[in-house]
Amino acid sequence: MGREIERKFLVVSDTWRPQVSRSIPMRQGYLCGDAHSSVRVRIAGDEAHLNIKSATLGIERLEFEYPIPLDDARHMLDALARGALIEKTRHHVRHGDHLWEIDVFEGDNAGLVVAEIELEHEDEPFARPDWLGDEVSHDPRYYNNCLARHPFRDW
């Protein structure tokens, strides 16, 4: 069974930028979602995936992801996505023993920058970089499926 343990934080400065090892443009949309789960299509670079994730609030959720043909993903985003599409660039930054994913949002969510870290268990310690701000793991406004329905520009 797929399980994700992820913590999410606001980013308070650009001092992470010199440590970027990889950047990937992303475009994603939600086909359906409710209080129980969401179904997402994501194009990341030249790859596409279908993702099903539980809508549980917090840092641990069920998650299943499957590769799909890129042309199918484009068609699903254009024809089936509900709400605004999420556009962002994901930057990979290693700090301490962990890989951080820093999402710089564009379009309707421009101005929002969020860092995520995936952990093996909920209480796993990690080195906290100086560019890390408040934790927003328990704030549903920062979940991508919420940003598709209520973009950052409207807050």
Secondary structure, DSSP 8 states (H G I E B T S, - for coil): --EEEEEEEEE--STTGGGEEEEEEEEEEEEEE-SSEEEEEEEETTEEEEEEEE--SSSEEEEEEEE--HHHHHHHHHHT-EEEEEEEEEEEEEETTEEEEEEEE-GGGTT-EEEEEE-SSTT------TTEEEE-TT-GGGSHHHHHHS-GGG-
